[in-house]
Structures are given as structure tokens and as C-alpha cells.
Amino acid sequence: MKKNKWFEGLQENIGNSIVSGASSLKKDIENGINLLVNNAVSKLDLVTNEELESQVEILEFIREEMSRLNNIIENLELRIEELENNK
């Protein structure tokens, strides 16, 4: 039997449609998964590395300032104690 060109064309068109549909389905699935992951991550209240580094710098500054102020307080307390003992 001879192959019918029309039938071959039909087979080719169907094959191309299936491949195209599979590719489209793959993209749809990937987009859906990306959407789910992005939604889940956004609910976690995460911060960026830049925000974290900024907060670390602020915390280091506050620690240094607290240490400096504690030294001042200790010196003032010693001075008060000296003044009270000299009465």
C-alpha cells in the first residue's frame, strides 16, 4: 500500500500539535509552581541580605554606644561614691 500524503500530513500536524501542547503544558506547570513558591515565600516575612546587613550595622552601633554609656555611668557612680566618702 502506498502512503497517502494527506494522511502523512495529518500525522505530522497532530504530532506537532502534541509537541506544542506539551511545551505549553510544561510552561503552565512551571508558572503555577513559581506562583505557589512565591506566595509561600512572601508569607514567611523574610528579609533581604541588604536589610539584614543594615540591621547588623545598627545593632553594632547600639552595642558600642551602650558600652560607652555604661562606662560613663560607672565613672559617675565612682565619682558620687568618692564625694560621699569625703563628707
Secondary structure, DSSP 8 states (H G I E B T S, - for coil): ----HHHHHHHHHHHHHHHHHHHHHHHHHHHHHHHHHHHHHHTTT---HHHHHHHHHHHHHHHHHHHHHHHHHHHHHHHHHHHHHT-
